[in-house]
Amino acid sequence: MKRAAKEVFSSLGELRDTQVMKQWIEELAPESDIAGKILGDFVVEREQELKKTAAETLLHFDCKQWKTWATELPSRAARIPAEGPVLAQLALERWQEAVDALRRTVALNAEYTSAYQMLGTALMKLGRREDARLAWIEGIEVAGRTGAWNARQHMERLLAGSEDVAGEGSGLCAE
């Protein structure tokens, strides 16, 4: 199941990444920028290739098997206790994946204030309070430079909540 979904999502993910890059080039590269034009032309060509690849991948996707899994898996999953250690471990792994992805996002675009906000929240979920606080402090500084006042205010509230209560991320939703 994971392999079947991975092929589809990987193909679609590459296409989406290319579309985002195309949008950034359109927004950021001046019309007179030759390098921007060359890169833009390359990305448009790559987008067309990836559309064909994604269409092919979707054609080969086994919908019948997917439907079978969709009916079988809920009953199998119901046997795993919701409050048990298996799901707790899976949740922690997912939070760590989120932290890794958000760190990469910040490295690529240091002015993306939402990434700092989400990074801090994911770190709190992992019990890494000091790291979360540092992410929010950095995010507040970036928001101040970029004029993202709503993001700044939200991270200030998160930071204040993290000072009040230690532990499992309590205070994240404080008003």
C-alpha positions in Angstrom: 0.0 0.0 0.0 2.7 2.4 1.0 4.7 1.7 -2.3 1.5 2.2 -4.4 0.7 5.5 -2.8 4.3 6.6 -2.8 4.6 6.4 -6.6 1.5 8.5 -7.1 2.3 11.1 -4.4 6.0 11.3 -5.5 5.0 12.0 -9.1 2.4 14.6 -8.1 4.7 16.1 -5.5 7.4 16.7 -8.1 4.8 18.3 -10.4 3.6 20.6 -7.6 7.2 21.5 -6.6 7.8 22.6 -10.2 4.6 24.6 -10.3 5.6 26.4 -7.1 9.0 27.1 -8.6 7.4 28.4 -11.8 5.2 30.7 -9.7 8.2 32.0 -7.7 10.1 32.8 -10.9 7.1 34.6 -12.3 6.7 36.7 -9.1 10.4 37.3 -8.3 12.3 37.5 -11.6 12.1 40.8 -13.4 11.0 40.6 -17.0 14.4 41.9 -18.2 16.3 39.2 -16.3 17.8 36.8 -18.8 18.7 34.1 -16.2 15.1 34.3 -14.9 13.8 33.8 -18.5 16.0 30.8 -19.1 15.1 29.2 -15.8 11.4 30.0 -16.4 11.6 28.3 -19.8 13.3 25.3 -18.3 10.6 25.0 -15.5 7.7 25.3 -18.0 9.3 22.5 -20.1 9.9 20.4 -17.0 6.3 21.0 -15.9 5.0 19.5 -19.1 7.2 16.5 -18.7 6.0 16.0 -15.2 2.4 16.3 -16.2 2.9 13.4 -18.6 4.7 11.4 -16.0 1.9 12.0 -13.4 -0.8 11.1 -15.9 1.1 7.8 -16.7 1.5 7.1 -13.0 -2.2 7.6 -12.4 -3.1 5.4 -15.3 -1.1 2.5 -13.8 -2.5 3.1 -10.3 -4.4 0.0 -9.1 -7.7 1.6 -8.0 -9.3 -1.8 -7.3 -6.5 -2.8 -4.9 -6.8 0.6 -3.2 -10.5 0.1 -2.7 -9.9 -3.3 -1.2 -7.4 -1.8 1.2 -9.8 1.0 2.1 -12.4 -1.6 3.2 -10.0 -3.9 5.0 -7.8 -1.6 6.8 -10.2 0.2 9.1 -11.1 -3.1 10.8 -7.4 -4.0 11.2 -6.6 -0.6 12.5 -9.4 -0.7 15.0 -7.5 -3.5 16.8 -4.7 -1.1 17.8 -5.6 0.7 21.0 -5.8 4.4 20.4 -4.1 5.2 23.7 -1.5 2.5 23.3 2.3 2.8 22.8 2.2 1.9 19.1 0.2 4.9 18.1 2.1 7.1 20.5 5.3 6.1 18.8 3.9 6.7 15.4 2.7 10.2 16.4 6.2 11.1 17.7 7.8 9.9 14.5 5.4 12.1 12.5 6.1 15.1 14.6 9.9 14.5 14.1 9.2 14.3 10.3 7.4 17.6 10.5 10.3 19.2 12.4 12.8 18.0 9.8 10.6 19.2 6.9 10.1 22.6 8.6 13.8 23.0 9.3 14.4 22.4 5.5 11.7 25.0 4.7 13.3 27.6 6.9 16.7 26.9 5.3 15.2 27.4 1.9 13.1 30.5 2.8 14.2 32.1 6.0 11.4 34.7 5.7 8.5 32.2 5.8 7.2 33.1 9.2 4.5 30.3 9.3 7.3 27.8 9.1 8.8 29.1 12.4 5.3 29.0 14.0 4.7 25.4 12.9 8.3 24.4 13.8 7.8 25.6 17.4 4.5 23.8 17.7 6.0 20.5 16.4 8.9 20.9 18.8 6.6 21.4 21.7 4.7 18.3 20.7 8.0 16.4 21.0 8.6 17.9 24.4 11.5 20.1 23.2 10.3 23.3 24.9 13.5 25.2 24.7 14.0 24.4 21.0 10.3 25.5 20.4 10.9 28.8 22.2 14.0 29.4 20.1 12.1 28.8 16.9 9.3 31.2 17.9 11.8 33.9 19.0 13.5 33.6 15.6 10.1 33.7 13.9 9.1 36.8 15.8 12.3 38.5 14.7 11.7 37.5 11.1 8.0 38.6 11.3 9.2 42.0 12.6 11.6 42.4 9.6 9.0 41.3 7.0 6.0 43.0 8.5 4.1 39.8 9.2 2.3 41.3 12.2 -0.3 38.6 12.6 2.3 35.9 12.6 4.4 37.9 15.1 1.5 38.3 17.5 0.5 34.7 17.3 4.1 33.5 18.0 4.3 36.0 20.9 1.2 34.4 22.4 2.7 30.9 21.9 6.0 32.0 23.5 4.2 33.5 26.4 2.2 30.3 26.8 5.4 28.3 26.8 6.8 30.4 29.6 3.7 29.8 31.8 3.5 26.0 31.6 6.1 23.3 30.9 5.4 19.8 29.7 3.3 18.4 26.9 2.9 21.6 25.0 0.3 23.1 27.3 -0.5 26.7 26.7 -0.2 26.5 22.9 -3.7 27.5 22.5 -3.9 30.1 25.2 -5.9 33.1 24.3 
